[in-house]
Amino acid sequence: MNNSYFYLDVAFKRGKVITLNSNNAIAEAVGIKGNKIVFVGSDQEIDQLISEHTQVVDLAGRSLLPGFNDTHFHLVLNGLRGPELDSAQVQKGTDECASWSELLELIRLLARQKKPGEWISVVGYESFWDDGRPDLKTLDEAAGDHPLHCMHGGGHICLYNHKALEYIGVHDLKDAEKYPVHDVESRYGELTGLLRGNTHVLCMTHIDYTEAQQRKAVLKSQKTCLEKGITSVGDMGVYGKSFYHALQSLSRSRELKLRVNMALNNILGKELCIAEHQHFFDLGLMTGLGDERFRIGPCKIMIDGGSSVPSCATREPYSHDPTLTRERAWDREEVCAYIQKINAADCQATAHAIGDEAVEFMIDAYERCCAKNPEKVRALRHRIEHCTVMDQDLIKRMATLGLFPSVNAALVQTQGANYTRFFGPERNRYLAPVRSMLDAGILCSVHSDMPSGPCGLDCIDAVVNRYDRVHHFQCDRTQAVSVLEAIRCYTLNAAYSTFEEDIKGSIEVGKLADIIVLSGDILKINPMDILTLRVDMTMINGSIEFERM
């Protein structure tokens, strides 16, 4: 008889196991057989299931918990960025690029190294973005014969030179009139090269990122995820066919270890996104297609701009500068009609909606769907992404509809001081309102929006402490949650959003062995010291994919 069934493959002992079961039980030991959790309990009990063939891991009081599930991540966008000069999007550190003069020198260097006509793409540098931006003539001089793409880290505004603007037929102010008035910036009767909104996206479509570059980017992002304890992601923005193919082929070849829910969303413009959705609908396909390794996620649209610029659609003007444009790629009635279309196709819907007006557009749309078939709306677990600027009324309406918000609370850790300035004291009481959502009975998740925000334990830190560690600024703590609540949002609640709460998101018998081990006891340390912890091990599907040496 083969006795292999009767012993564990891996046994974790002497730990603080955060199960996240219905009782929030803390166990000592966990047993793994194949790709499943088969035992959760005490050290004494697990000893009976250990043989000479079992790999025993001594936790020595460290925390073991479910792998993090980051519901809003950009695998390609994050991985394209790098400090190397051959990176698809070059992003040097602040020690190398701390001013526009230094960034211009980098652009000149790249211009000398690239083949004639190749795009120069640099990204980030929001730390000095508004500090004396160069004019278009200077950008032209620096880039030479190369089209230039110089993007703010938030992704919603970008500087281009004349060579790049030619791709969208903009040579002068007259040409710019064919685009929305706020999308193409001018000063003193001259183009500045700065594009916003859909016009920026349209210009970016002309940058050719190869499938090889995209595959490399995904694997680079995967390395980051494994080191940060992330075992599942929702990829929420793609570059179309080549990306869909690259991601699926990596999953098929098992090079991609992460579990992925891939949203149907082309970040390169409204029209492309609608076309891709329609193709999916025409085939009669639905959200959830795939398996536990790779699934089709929600149909996503982009309603407004970003929060860090800011350019999101708020009801009221920004507190620090009321003249700033509040972008709306879709109007209210368009959103209502389109979300009803997604709902009718039996697909989960979601949208990039940062400002309270954009969030309201989505809630209005779901209310119209609910008026026709409330059971269907709840069954599809419709989502809203980001939900940065909110109020109590919007939260109440969300709860009534049974919506599932994926909240970008992580950005508080890096942008909190700016948000306080942008939105003022009253709106900041409901900034990324995880506390209020949980109190209302909403099963929200939290996410990083990588590369825009921090991920892993940084995300937990941001949600718990509401402290801007870049600017050393304590934000309003109205929406702070406990460590355990933050972990649940980043694991089990996240699994619920993809209809997978029965197979992952907690440490329970029968669930997939997606497990992380931290360097200490996260429930015992001072919450402000969360970032002193490290991820010591990341296990996916019963296999150790990362171990800190």
C-alpha angles and dihedrals in degrees: 000000000000105000095186091105092064099062133059123250092212129013124192113200141179095022144126100250112196099204100177088208120149090280096042086236121187112217133186103219143030129195126206127200116180107319097334140084105242102168137036119171145074133345091243093054096046092053088073090061098049123099135171087273095057121102104225119204116196106213092188093204096317122139120260116192142154116289114267116261110207104199096193116042134138107218096182099037091050094046096046089067121084145139094244116103091233092055114123087235113023115218115175122190124257090256088065101031113030099140142028091257090058092045091051089053089053090051090051090051092050090048090058093049101045128082116258112283096012117138120255109214123186125167141190124024094133088143089079101017096119095038104103102317112210119252124246093262091057092049090051091051094049097047098039112187093353126099108240128218112185107172132190111238092248089064098225101096130040142177117231131181126226092269089058096042089055088069089069095038097256113141099143143356092283091059090049091063091081089068130067110288096242096044097073112050123215134177128194091354095308135104114251096196093243116132129186138191122351093351090059089048091050091054091047090057088074093064107098113220107181124223088247090056090048093050090050090049093052093051091047090053090047090058089054092048094051092049090049096048096252112146100167133034138184105221103211106182135037143174096238133255099357092053095047088052095045094050094047094046091051090051092048092050090048091237086118106070096173120094108240135200104192116205118215099240130127106205090200096084149318096266095052090047093051091047093053092048091050092052089052092048093046090058090053093240125152141202111278097044109149134036140284091288099049130011139168107249132195129324103250134197131187113234106170145007132268137296101221096057087029114236104132124131106260124171092232128039120266114278096228097044119011091188096067118114117254103208124223117180090177129033124224098263093045090054093047093051095044097047088051088054092053091046091050089054089058091244130134112251131208140159142201097251116161105156123064092246092054090047089050090054089057095046090049089053094050091048089057090050090047093052088063100038118358093176091058093050091054093044092054092051093218116207144207120208124225103351090192100159113040144143135213094262093057090048091051091051090049091053093049091053095045092237123169115224120196102208125208095213092143093080090069086077092063105019104031096111090049092048090053088055096042099048106024130227100297097050091043089063085069099036108139087343103207094148094053092045093052091046088053091054095254116148096219127171128210126224145183103224086214127232088028096054142019122276141202116020089356087065091051090048092052094050094046102040104027088209124146102224094185096057096025091236129146109223125205107293097206090110098043117129135194122270091250092050091049092051091049091051090051095047124017098024088048090053089051090058090061096042090251104111090116094061106033146006099076139052102253135133112273097025126116115276096247101144140157131198121208127207093246145002106298093192093055105045124084105275090232087062096057091112091061086072123087134198105253097180140012120195123187123184091350093305124111103235098172133023124174110231 
